[in-house]
């Protein structure tokens, strides 16, 4: 088989340009449509994507990139890695799949965590010694045939076997010495069977994604990589294999894969710039195709096509063929910048979403195969946009830059914790095991309608403000009735915990249709941070102060931290992230100080993305954690000893940042812990964490309501690790995406559990 790859992308968004999949999923889960209707929506989205990529001029179109929820979960189902608690539910295949993702009353869902250093969440496979891998689902074959019937020849994309096992966790009850990677040979047999079926169906190329090797890996893991691709490469009946590594440089894995009998390697030349030099020295690429990831698949800035072509030119001769691609899947960017009517035209001219990035790949591919003259107009247009962005006055704010230059170390320091704790106990007088929530309450239809009516001009600002006040009062009264100790205003005025702040800060642009999948049906619209950041006026003070006037109990002020604002935005790439983070921190610091001046005695600065931005290579950890911690402290340390600072972290593996969590020096840290059954507390204790901690006692990403006894059991486990005087009680995360019926029941059970323990 000698078919060439040419120009391609490693993956494509799957939620639909107008979030069609989200709406269909939520309609199915609420029984408003049946399975056939859901599958019809999914098929239409797949076909539209295949046709769009073919018609854009790609030489190779990726397939099997659609998912009803998560591609790692899809892989587990494909190869039969379904935990026993789901296999006996008596559900059909699709509902079993959703039970694994969302849980049911009798079966908690799989854990969920971040996909490497992105804001996408994947479901963590559970693998044990008794897991029997098999080809249990043939969706990759079926979707190849489906595309072929529509006249599109696709390249099926699969999570690679090493990455799948390295992202998995050992199933409950597995011996302590067991690692999922121990099951590699059994999994390879199932992959071999699938590859054989794909070849017999007519597939010429299969893409196997191995981003796990952009992170530090042990010699044993590198040996396993070699074993896997020697085994798969030597199969008598298989398609050509393209192994894709992305999110950074592959390090030693590049040489391992280059010497294996696979036909092509895809490398990330955006996040892994050092790969360009490595390619010229590694042996084994001759006779292979090198797929150069020259177009950024994770950010929204136009590609400097001249620079990309210069990079490609240095690779020519290092492999049999140099093809052009995105650095990673386009899953992480919105569909089409043309759908944005309200972004300032100058800023808009600097942007490229998925559709534009596909066109950039096609232009680069034509330039390599036909010469620059064939795409001279496209190159000139890109060159002009890059130059305009570099020289634009709106990108720089001299007052912000002067303030940054004037920073002193004491701006990010507070007195010692015990002194603060005594002052806070005297001021707040909270009971043992204080209860609270993470911040947001359900966003009702009425709240969303009011926001839409304000945007469309059907109601004025005064009417909108009154409706939000009515909702805040309802949330305050509900919390008082349930018996919570520290209240929140519920955040009805906020569309998203990052977007809301971005819309009120200088230096950001917001989209109308720039939706990106976070997990399942959950979509976000990351703002675009294009210039220096400043806060022109208070953002949250009015709403929080109003809530505090309604109650004698303390109300937390709720803010998003600088690292999370960066992580969940598309951030400028023309200056160091550390400088941008400090600019955002100063804007949040101004808000913190205004809330304190307004009488708010508890302030929560959330940093759920602290772990997410951690570089995949340990050599880069110290620099990142230094500026990340400094930015948080810069935002939060300008308050009195009696003002209590909280932070919140969720849905990440925290072991690598435990020392940084300590260094944040928050008075109270709430943290996701329900799905992992309080495992994170062991990590905190291992480093001597001695401040307040609120491990989540129920999982808000699942619709199931935990019984009181279940919460009691979790809290007993927490009390075995954390003294009662430092333990707070709260859900895992904000309640925005849940309904009031389940929220009220779950919070009542949480308070009942506390009453029993007290």
LUMNUDREN-78809 format. One line per field, with one value per residue (C-alpha): residue number from 1; x, y, z; residue in three letters. Coordinates in steps of 0.02 Angstrom, whole numbers, plus 50000, padded with zeros to 5 digits. Example, Ala and Ser with C-alpha at 12.3 -4.5 7.8 and 13.67 -1.06 7.14 Angstrom:
residues 2
padren: 1_2 $
xx: 50615_50684 $
yy: 49775_49947 $
zz: 50390_50357 $
vodo: ALA_SER $
end
This chain:
residues 758
padren: 1_2_3_4_5_6_7_8_9_10_11_12_13_14_15_16_17_18_19_20_21_22_23_24_25_26_27_28_29_30_31_32_33_34_35_36_37_38_39_40_41_42_43_44_45_46_47_48_49_50_51_52_53_54_55_56_57_58_59_60_61_62_63_64_65_66_67_68_69_70_71_72_73_74_75_76_77_78_79_80_81_82_83_84_85_86_87_88_89_90_91_92_93_94_95_96_97_98_99_100_101_102_103_104_105_106_107_108_109_110_111_112_113_114_115_116_117_118_119_120_121_122_123_124_125_126_127_128_129_130_131_132_133_134_135_136_137_138_139_140_141_142_143_144_145_146_147_148_149_150_151_152_153_154_155_156_157_158_159_160_161_162_163_164_165_166_167_168_169_170_171_172_173_174_175_176_177_178_179_180_181_182_183_184_185_186_187_188_189_190_191_192_193_194_195_196_197_198_199_200_201_202_203_204_205_206_207_208_209_210_211_212_213_214_215_216_217_218_219_220_221_222_223_224_225_226_227_228_229_230_231_232_233_234_235_236_237_238_239_240_241_242_243_244_245_246_247_248_249_250_251_252_253_254_255_256_257_258_259_260_261_262_263_264_265_266_267_268_269_270_271_272_273_274_275_276_277_278_279_280_281_282_283_284_285_286_287_288_289_290_291_292_293_294_295_296_297_298_299_300_301_302_303_304_305_306_307_308_309_310_311_312_313_314_315_316_317_318_319_320_321_322_323_324_325_326_327_328_329_330_331_332_333_334_335_336_337_338_339_340_341_342_343_344_345_346_347_348_349_350_351_352_353_354_355_356_357_358_359_360_361_362_363_364_365_366_367_368_369_370_371_372_373_374_375_376_377_378_379_380_381_382_383_384_385_386_387_388_389_390_391_392_393_394_395_396_397_398_399_400_401_402_403_404_405_406_407_408_409_410_411_412_413_414_415_416_417_418_419_420_421_422_423_424_425_426_427_428_429_430_431_432_433_434_435_436_437_438_439_440_441_442_443_444_445_446_447_448_449_450_451_452_453_454_455_456_457_458_459_460_461_462_463_464_465_466_467_468_469_470_471_472_473_474_475_476_477_478_479_480_481_482_483_484_485_486_487_488_489_490_491_492_493_494_495_496_497_498_499_500_501_502_503_504_505_506_507_508_509_510_511_512_513_514_515_516_517_518_519_520_521_522_523_524_525_526_527_528_529_530_531_532_533_534_535_536_537_538_539_540_541_542_543_544_545_546_547_548_549_550_551_552_553_554_555_556_557_558_559_560_561_562_563_564_565_566_567_568_569_570_571_572_573_574_575_576_577_578_579_580_581_582_583_584_585_586_587_588_589_590_591_592_593_594_595_596_597_598_599_600_601_602_603_604_605_606_607_608_609_610_611_612_613_614_615_616_617_618_619_620_621_622_623_624_625_626_627_628_629_630_631_632_633_634_635_636_637_638_639_640_641_642_643_644_645_646_647_648_649_650_651_652_653_654_655_656_657_658_659_660_661_662_663_664_665_666_667_668_669_670_671_672_673_674_675_676_677_678_679_680_681_682_683_684_685_686_687_688_689_690_691_692_693_694_695_696_697_698_699_700_701_702_703_704_705_706_707_708_709_710_711_712_713_714_715_716_717_718_719_720_721_722_723_724_725_726_727_728_729_730_731_732_733_734_735_736_737_738_739_740_741_742_743_744_745_746_747_748_749_750_751_752_753_754_755_756_757_758 $
xx: 50000_50079_49940_50007_49940_49975_49878_49771_49710_49724_49542_49392_49258_49108_48976_48905_48924_48769_48793_48672_48748_48729_48545_48514_48605_48512_48347_48386_48436_48273_48173_48114_48188_48225_48386_48345_48324_48487_48581_48506_48576_48746_48750_48709_48850_48974_48926_48931_49106_49173_49104_49169_49346_49344_49275_49405_49538_49620_49713_49671_49512_49512_49370_49303_49328_49144_49095_48933_49031_49219_49345_49436_49271_49239_49405_49361_49195_49274_49392_49272_49344_49174_49182_49070_48957_48895_48888_48745_48628_48516_48537_48564_48738_48709_48632_48771_48894_48805_48798_48988_48999_48864_48826_48660_48589_48670_48832_48942_49022_49202_49316_49340_49499_49588_49654_49838_49858_49694_49523_49446_49395_49406_49332_49467_49462_49466_49580_49612_49700_49532_49492_49472_49504_49411_49342_49175_49116_49147_49103_49270_49232_49050_49095_49225_49093_48967_49088_49133_48948_48943_49091_49223_49372_49427_49574_49504_49577_49600_49677_49840_49858_49997_49908_49747_49832_49940_49784_49689_49684_49694_49520_49463_49526_49677_49841_49944_50082_49965_49975_49856_50009_50031_49887_49969_49987_49804_49753_49868_49778_49614_49695_49765_49592_49519_49660_49628_49443_49479_49598_49470_49343_49461_49548_49718_49776_49738_49794_49845_49862_50000_50006_50058_50236_50243_50260_50403_50406_50507_50623_50495_50359_50471_50508_50321_50300_50431_50348_50176_50225_50340_50192_50064_50186_50225_50043_50015_49846_49832_49817_49963_49994_50011_50065_50027_50116_50059_50050_50240_50398_50408_50583_50655_50490_50527_50674_50577_50436_50553_50637_50472_50389_50253_50230_50208_50237_50144_50240_50184_50295_50195_50206_50359_50471_50629_50562_50623_50803_50770_50698_50861_50960_50843_50872_50737_50631_50691_50554_50422_50302_50331_50169_50222_50102_50130_49958_49913_49766_49739_49740_49646_49780_49814_49966_50121_50123_50294_50370_50279_50344_50520_50503_50437_50584_50706_50618_50628_50745_50727_50587_50520_50376_50337_50151_50065_49941_49877_49980_49840_49654_49547_49431_49501_49449_49279_49209_49214_49265_49147_49003_49060_48970_49012_49201_49293_49344_49527_49537_49434_49562_49694_49593_49579_49453_49438_49373_49510_49645_49593_49615_49786_49839_49779_49875_50034_50012_49991_50142_50249_50184_50153_50266_50233_50170_50018_49959_50040_49877_49842_50021_50009_49844_49914_50072_49969_49863_50017_50098_49939_49924_50106_50091_49914_49903_49755_49867_49967_49911_50055_49973_49958_50139_50199_50102_50180_50353_50319_50272_50363_50377_50270_50119_50103_50131_50018_50049_50064_49913_49886_49878_49751_49652_49631_49574_49451_49377_49346_49268_49165_49115_49080_49026_49130_49127_49056_48950_48951_48943_49072_48980_48856_48677_48573_48550_48363_48273_48207_48384_48447_48294_48325_48506_48452_48317_48445_48564_48424_48359_48189_48218_48322_48464_48354_48231_48372_48454_48291_48266_48442_48410_48251_48349_48487_48358_48280_48451_48492_48325_48347_48520_48454_48312_48430_48543_48708_48833_48922_48811_48840_48737_48722_48798_48640_48716_48863_48862_49026_49156_49289_49188_49094_49254_49327_49176_49212_49400_49497_49606_49477_49358_49208_49124_48941_48966_49142_49086_49212_49173_49232_49154_48997_48864_48957_49019_49110_49150_49329_49360_49503_49640_49722_49796_49851_49722_49644_49484_49395_49265_49202_49126_49046_49030_48851_48784_48882_48845_48659_48662_48753_48621_48488_48561_48652_48760_48923_48913_49067_49128_49161_49303_49399_49587_49716_49784_49610_49565_49719_49688_49509_49540_49628_49780_49895_50056_50163_50227_50270_50120_50192_50174_49995_49952_50015_49913_49756_49805_49814_49639_49571_49665_49570_49406_49460_49500_49334_49237_49327_49293_49108_49106_49129_49230_49255_49325_49348_49472_49449_49594_49524_49648_49807_49854_49789_49922_50065_50189_50197_50386_50448_50596_50473_50369_50465_50456_50269_50224_50327_50229_50063_50078_50143_49994_49868_49950_49962_49774_49727_49853_49803_49674_49664_49707_49523_49468_49464_49532_49465_49513_49439_49523_49437_49450_49636_49769_49844_49999_50114_50054_50028_50171_50102_49931_50018_50112_49951_49928_49738_49650_49531_49553_49401_49443_49359_49362_49197_49233_49405_49334_49445_49609_49675_49682_49825_49925_49888_49938_50099_50161_50098_49953_49894_49759_49572_49514_49344_49349_49195_49066_48962_48994_48897_48941_48823_48634_48626_48587_48695_48603_48643_48732_48847_48896_48925_49042_49142_49153_49212_49349_49392_49395_49519_49637_49591_49558_49379_49434_49507_49374_49244_49097_49045_49003_49141_49108_48983_48799_48766_48732_48617_48431_48356_48266_48427_48527_48405_48399_48588_48623_48492_48576_48744_48675_48591_48758_48842_48706_48739_48926_48914 $
yy: 50000_50163_50293_50458_50559_50732_50867_50814_50856_50741_50761_50877_50949_50835_50932_51016_51198_51243_51116_50995_50847_50933_50965_50790_50708_50809_50774_50588_50587_50674_50552_50686_50590_50405_50316_50315_50504_50528_50416_50510_50675_50593_50522_50690_50774_50641_50652_50842_50839_50711_50806_50974_50905_50822_50976_51088_50994_50882_50735_50624_50641_50577_50460_50383_50552_50566_50518_50522_50571_50538_50451_50365_50293_50238_50145_50056_50000_49949_49831_49766_49858_49879_49867_49730_49855_49915_49748_49683_49833_49757_49908_49915_49956_50143_50162_50058_50176_50327_50242_50227_50413_50482_50347_50274_50250_50080_50112_50267_50328_50312_50447_50598_50700_50815_50755_50799_50989_51034_51081_50927_50792_50606_50457_50355_50171_50043_49897_49747_49579_49502_49626_49525_49629_49583_49668_49701_49846_49876_50061_50107_49983_50038_50223_50190_50103_50240_50373_50270_50256_50446_50453_50497_50384_50410_50367_50291_50370_50268_50303_50206_50053_50129_50293_50200_50095_50236_50343_50201_50163_49998_49931_49918_49758_49742_49694_49845_49792_49785_49917_49928_49919_49740_49696_49762_49597_49554_49725_49712_49553_49651_49794_49667_49595_49769_49816_49658_49696_49874_49813_49688_49831_49925_50043_50102_50206_50199_50334_50278_50423_50411_50583_50499_50501_50691_50670_50595_50406_50269_50149_50011_50116_50153_49968_49934_50060_49966_49799_49866_49938_49795_49680_49786_49831_49650_49598_49514_49595_49776_49951_50072_50140_50325_50348_50524_50604_50778_50908_50917_50833_50644_50638_50462_50393_50474_50359_50208_50240_50285_50115_50021_49950_50082_50185_50362_50471_50632_50757_50917_51059_51193_51132_51025_51147_51050_50906_50996_50970_50794_50738_50778_50663_50517_50358_50259_50394_50356_50261_50334_50480_50622_50715_50888_50970_51149_51225_51250_51137_51213_51401_51519_51630_51628_51528_51619_51523_51588_51527_51360_51333_51374_51241_51116_51152_51099_50931_50888_50743_50679_50561_50483_50607_50763_50788_50936_50931_51016_50994_50894_50864_51019_50957_51098_51247_51313_51272_51430_51610_51662_51627_51772_51933_52037_52017_52176_52157_52191_52057_51939_51955_51880_51722_51547_51421_51240_51279_51410_51294_51160_51287_51335_51152_51139_51297_51231_51063_51147_51258_51104_51003_51141_51283_51448_51533_51418_51497_51669_51760_51657_51682_51870_51880_51783_51889_52049_51984_51930_52101_52194_52098_52128_52317_52348_52481_52393_52249_52356_52455_52560_52583_52395_52369_52503_52425_52256_52331_52408_52244_52202_52033_52089_52107_51917_51882_51865_51832_51652_51537_51511_51698_51715_51566_51641_51807_51719_51611_51767_51858_51720_51608_51458_51289_51130_51052_51206_51173_51271_51249_51287_51438_51418_51357_51287_51406_51395_51422_51587_51647_51601_51681_51842_51847_51816_51950_52077_52035_52054_52216_52146_52198_52341_52334_52381_52240_52116_52171_52148_51973_51926_51998_51894_51737_51781_51802_51634_51550_51633_51581_51403_51389_51457_51331_51186_51244_51284_51384_51487_51544_51596_51709_51572_51668_51684_51833_51730_51636_51549_51566_51628_51708_51818_51896_51909_52009_52133_52150_52248_52144_52007_51970_51853_51743_51707_51535_51485_51328_51194_51027_51009_50837_50747_50878_51012_51150_51312_51469_51512_51700_51765_51855_51964_52112_52181_52147_52277_52294_52455_52441_52320_52160_52058_52180_52232_52053_51986_52138_52122_51939_51981_52110_51973_51862_51861_51715_51749_51753_51704_51817_51708_51745_51649_51643_51704_51532_51465_51619_51584_51398_51417_51557_51565_51662_51778_51694_51850_51865_51744_51665_51721_51904_51879_51785_51928_52054_51951_51930_52118_52138_52003_52083_52244_52147_52057_52222_52299_52150_52159_52345_52306_52194_52022_51919_51758_51764_51614_51628_51470_51384_51220_51228_51236_51057_51073_51196_51096_51058_50876_50870_50880_50989_51130_51108_51222_51376_51354_51322_51471_51595_51506_51515_51694_51745_51669_51750_51916_51907_51853_51918_52101_52071_52079_51930_51912_51894_51710_51660_51500_51416_51270_51137_50998_50852_50831_50716_50825_50728_50831_50997_50956_51066_51207_51187_51212_51363_51448_51481_51486_51472_51340_51229_51136_50994_50859_50696_50601_50494_50449_50413_50541_50477_50654_50676_50550_50662_50815_50727_50664_50843_50899_51007_51099_51219_51204_51079_51039_50872_50854_50734_50709_50710_50849_50788_50641_50658_50531_50597_50519_50453_50525_50365_50377_50554_50500_50363_50485_50609_50474_50435_50619_50636_50493_50603_50781_50848_50908_51086_51098_51002_51088_51001_51039_50962_50923_51073_51208_51162_51261_51113_51018_51037_51108_50947_50845_50990_51018_50833_50812_50965_50911_50741_50829_50933_50780_50689_50832_50835_50650_50676_50830 $
zz: 50000_49945_49962_50027_50173_50102_50195_50343_50517_50668_50720_50711_50828_50854_50951_50795_50739_50839_50979_50897_50990_51159_51131_51066_51212_51343_51255_51255_51439_51484_51374_51252_51105_51082_51035_50849_50848_50943_50822_50674_50741_50769_50593_50516_50614_50558_50376_50376_50451_50327_50179_50243_50265_50095_50008_50092_49995_50126_50051_50201_50305_50485_50534_50694_50780_50827_51004_51101_51257_51259_51145_51289_51349_51169_51171_51333_51259_51093_51182_51314_51465_51548_51739_51813_51902_51732_51643_51751_51743_51610_51498_51311_51242_51226_51399_51475_51392_51467_51637_51633_51594_51709_51835_51891_52065_52089_51995_52016_51854_51801_51867_51757_51738_51617_51449_51473_51489_51402_51468_51391_51517_51486_51579_51667_51616_51757_51717_51828_51816_51768_51629_51471_51316_51157_51003_51086_50977_50792_50780_50695_50554_50541_50532_50396_50292_50331_50265_50113_50070_50069_49949_50081_50113_50293_50403_50564_50721_50881_51050_51047_51161_51267_51298_51339_51473_51541_51566_51651_51836_51924_51962_52143_52220_52106_52193_52245_52127_51977_51840_51691_51578_51638_51523_51364_51272_51294_51232_51081_51029_51025_50927_50804_50777_50745_50626_50528_50513_50459_50323_50259_50253_50135_50257_50195_50344_50531_50652_50827_50949_51080_51165_51328_51263_51259_51449_51548_51530_51614_51522_51550_51469_51320_51306_51307_51166_51065_51099_51050_50882_50836_50868_50774_50636_50597_50576_50409_50381_50432_50361_50355_50530_50571_50753_50815_50962_51013_51153_51156_51095_51099_51173_51171_51105_50936_50909_50971_50847_50706_50721_50726_50569_50558_50401_50469_50622_50664_50772_50857_50797_50890_51071_51033_50941_50987_50882_50725_50779_50843_50676_50587_50702_50734_50635_50549_50467_50291_50204_50320_50307_50430_50466_50522_50645_50588_50623_50806_50850_51022_50999_50885_50809_50624_50573_50515_50352_50299_50461_50448_50272_50328_50464_50338_50224_50361_50372_50187_50161_50340_50287_50129_50127_50230_50250_50335_50479_50633_50790_50871_50848_50814_50952_51059_50951_50890_50718_50614_50643_50503_50623_50734_50690_50844_50866_50821_50637_50673_50808_50699_50559_50675_50712_50639_50706_50646_50471_50444_50511_50388_50249_50318_50313_50133_50085_50166_50081_49911_49941_49974_49828_49697_49754_49840_49683_49683_49846_49836_49876_50031_50093_50069_50163_50310_50310_50322_50467_50565_50541_50589_50752_50796_50775_50843_50980_51062_51115_51238_51392_51460_51631_51653_51603_51723_51865_51827_51831_52002_52089_52250_52340_52488_52373_52372_52558_52710_52894_52953_52944_53131_53160_53021_53081_53255_53182_53067_53205_53308_53161_53080_53229_53120_53192_53181_53008_52922_52769_52607_52419_52286_52217_52075_52091_51947_51802_51773_51609_51676_51714_51540_51459_51555_51497_51317_51330_51391_51247_51119_51194_51244_51424_51494_51618_51766_51731_51711_51872_51968_51898_51952_52125_52138_52095_52219_52357_52314_52324_52490_52567_52504_52583_52747_52743_52708_52849_52764_52865_52732_52590_52409_52297_52166_52019_51913_51821_51759_51595_51635_51772_51650_51511_51635_51698_51524_51467_51606_51581_51451_51336_51300_51158_51175_51046_51011_50935_50986_51077_51127_51209_51389_51419_51363_51329_51425_51308_51346_51249_51293_51281_51176_51273_51142_51239_51406_51543_51657_51762_51716_51857_51993_51924_52065_52209_52176_52171_52320_52428_52391_52443_52605_52650_52641_52777_52943_52886_52794_52605_52504_52366_52214_52094_51961_51983_51857_51809_51772_51671_51565_51553_51496_51373_51207_51263_51167_51114_51092_51271_51414_51500_51667_51619_51560_51720_51828_51729_51761_51944_51968_51896_52014_52160_52130_52139_52299_52383_52332_52398_52564_52575_52545_52700_52624_52749_52648_52472_52359_52217_52115_52028_51960_51816_51922_51878_51700_51643_51719_51579_51529_51554_51734_51685_51653_51812_51930_51819_51789_51970_52025_51918_51945_52134_52127_52021_52142_52291_52201_52172_52348_52475_52489_52627_52817_52927_52975_52793_52747_52576_52497_52336_52240_52132_52036_51914_51899_51968_52104_52155_52044_52115_52299_52354_52249_52331_52498_52429_52374_52561_52550_52718_52649_52496_52429_52313_52207_52305_52291_52136_52203_52378_52465_52390_52372_52560_52568_52451_52557_52717_52637_52621_52791_52729_52885_52827_52804_52674_52599_52508_52399_52472_52316_52129_52044_51869_51893_51911_52052_52227_52364_52516_52687_52739_52587_52634_52815_52755_52650_52792_52912_52787_52779_52968_52976_52875_52926_53102_53127_53162_52986_52890_52782_52699_52520_52350_52226_52115_52068_52044_51886_51772_51890_51923_52082_52131_52140_52213_52356_52396_52390_52498_52625_52637_52659_52804_52880_52875_52965_53098_53129_53143_53251 $
vodo: UNK_UNK_UNK_UNK_UNK_UNK_UNK_UNK_UNK_UNK_UNK_UNK_UNK_UNK_UNK_UNK_UNK_UNK_UNK_UNK_UNK_UNK_UNK_UNK_UNK_UNK_UNK_UNK_UNK_UNK_UNK_UNK_UNK_UNK_UNK_UNK_UNK_UNK_UNK_UNK_UNK_UNK_UNK_UNK_UNK_UNK_UNK_UNK_UNK_UNK_UNK_UNK_UNK_UNK_UNK_UNK_UNK_UNK_UNK_UNK_UNK_UNK_UNK_UNK_UNK_UNK_UNK_UNK_UNK_UNK_UNK_UNK_UNK_UNK_UNK_UNK_UNK_UNK_UNK_UNK_UNK_UNK_UNK_UNK_UNK_UNK_UNK_UNK_UNK_UNK_UNK_UNK_UNK_UNK_UNK_UNK_UNK_UNK_UNK_UNK_UNK_UNK_UNK_UNK_UNK_UNK_UNK_UNK_UNK_UNK_UNK_UNK_UNK_UNK_UNK_UNK_UNK_UNK_UNK_UNK_UNK_UNK_UNK_UNK_UNK_UNK_UNK_UNK_UNK_UNK_UNK_UNK_UNK_UNK_UNK_UNK_UNK_UNK_UNK_UNK_UNK_UNK_UNK_UNK_UNK_UNK_UNK_UNK_UNK_UNK_UNK_UNK_UNK_UNK_UNK_UNK_UNK_UNK_UNK_UNK_UNK_UNK_UNK_UNK_UNK_UNK_UNK_UNK_UNK_UNK_UNK_UNK_UNK_UNK_UNK_UNK_UNK_UNK_UNK_UNK_UNK_UNK_UNK_UNK_UNK_UNK_UNK_UNK_UNK_UNK_UNK_UNK_UNK_UNK_UNK_UNK_UNK_UNK_UNK_UNK_UNK_UNK_UNK_UNK_UNK_UNK_UNK_UNK_UNK_UNK_UNK_UNK_UNK_UNK_UNK_UNK_UNK_UNK_UNK_UNK_UNK_UNK_UNK_UNK_UNK_UNK_UNK_UNK_UNK_UNK_UNK_UNK_UNK_UNK_UNK_UNK_UNK_UNK_UNK_UNK_UNK_UNK_UNK_UNK_UNK_UNK_UNK_UNK_UNK_UNK_UNK_UNK_UNK_UNK_UNK_UNK_UNK_UNK_UNK_UNK_UNK_UNK_UNK_UNK_UNK_UNK_UNK_UNK_UNK_UNK_UNK_UNK_UNK_UNK_UNK_UNK_UNK_UNK_UNK_UNK_UNK_UNK_UNK_UNK_UNK_UNK_UNK_UNK_UNK_UNK_UNK_UNK_UNK_UNK_UNK_UNK_UNK_UNK_UNK_UNK_UNK_UNK_UNK_UNK_UNK_UNK_UNK_UNK_UNK_UNK_UNK_UNK_UNK_UNK_UNK_UNK_UNK_UNK_UNK_UNK_UNK_UNK_UNK_UNK_UNK_UNK_UNK_UNK_UNK_UNK_UNK_UNK_UNK_UNK_UNK_UNK_UNK_UNK_UNK_UNK_UNK_UNK_UNK_UNK_UNK_UNK_UNK_UNK_UNK_UNK_UNK_UNK_UNK_UNK_UNK_UNK_UNK_UNK_UNK_UNK_UNK_UNK_UNK_UNK_UNK_UNK_UNK_UNK_UNK_UNK_UNK_UNK_UNK_UNK_UNK_UNK_UNK_UNK_UNK_UNK_UNK_UNK_UNK_UNK_UNK_UNK_UNK_UNK_UNK_UNK_UNK_UNK_UNK_UNK_UNK_UNK_UNK_UNK_UNK_UNK_UNK_UNK_UNK_UNK_UNK_UNK_UNK_UNK_UNK_UNK_UNK_UNK_UNK_UNK_UNK_UNK_UNK_UNK_UNK_UNK_UNK_UNK_UNK_UNK_UNK_UNK_UNK_UNK_UNK_UNK_UNK_UNK_UNK_UNK_UNK_UNK_UNK_UNK_UNK_UNK_UNK_UNK_UNK_UNK_UNK_UNK_UNK_UNK_UNK_UNK_UNK_UNK_UNK_UNK_UNK_UNK_UNK_UNK_UNK_UNK_UNK_UNK_UNK_UNK_UNK_UNK_UNK_UNK_UNK_UNK_UNK_UNK_UNK_UNK_UNK_UNK_UNK_UNK_UNK_UNK_UNK_UNK_UNK_UNK_UNK_UNK_UNK_UNK_UNK_UNK_UNK_UNK_UNK_UNK_UNK_UNK_UNK_UNK_UNK_UNK_UNK_UNK_UNK_UNK_UNK_UNK_UNK_UNK_UNK_UNK_UNK_UNK_UNK_UNK_UNK_UNK_UNK_UNK_UNK_UNK_UNK_UNK_UNK_UNK_UNK_UNK_UNK_UNK_UNK_UNK_UNK_UNK_UNK_UNK_UNK_UNK_UNK_UNK_UNK_UNK_UNK_UNK_UNK_UNK_UNK_UNK_UNK_UNK_UNK_UNK_UNK_UNK_UNK_UNK_UNK_UNK_UNK_UNK_UNK_UNK_UNK_UNK_UNK_UNK_UNK_UNK_UNK_UNK_UNK_UNK_UNK_UNK_UNK_UNK_UNK_UNK_UNK_UNK_UNK_UNK_UNK_UNK_UNK_UNK_UNK_UNK_UNK_UNK_UNK_UNK_UNK_UNK_UNK_UNK_UNK_UNK_UNK_UNK_UNK_UNK_UNK_UNK_UNK_UNK_UNK_UNK_UNK_UNK_UNK_UNK_UNK_UNK_UNK_UNK_UNK_UNK_UNK_UNK_UNK_UNK_UNK_UNK_UNK_UNK_UNK_UNK_UNK_UNK_UNK_UNK_UNK_UNK_UNK_UNK_UNK_UNK_UNK_UNK_UNK_UNK_UNK_UNK_UNK_UNK_UNK_UNK_UNK_UNK_UNK_UNK_UNK_UNK_UNK_UNK_UNK_UNK_UNK_UNK_UNK_UNK_UNK_UNK_UNK_UNK_UNK_UNK_UNK_UNK_UNK_UNK_UNK_UNK_UNK_UNK_UNK_UNK_UNK_UNK_UNK_UNK_UNK_UNK_UNK_UNK_UNK_UNK_UNK_UNK_UNK_UNK_UNK_UNK_UNK_UNK_UNK_UNK_UNK_UNK_UNK_UNK_UNK_UNK_UNK_UNK_UNK_UNK_UNK_UNK_UNK_UNK_UNK_UNK_UNK_UNK_UNK_UNK_UNK_UNK_UNK_UNK_UNK_UNK_UNK_UNK_UNK_UNK_UNK_UNK_UNK_UNK_UNK_UNK_UNK_UNK_UNK_UNK_UNK_UNK_UNK_UNK_UNK_UNK_UNK_UNK_UNK_UNK_UNK_UNK_UNK_UNK_UNK_UNK_UNK_UNK_UNK_UNK_UNK_UNK $
end
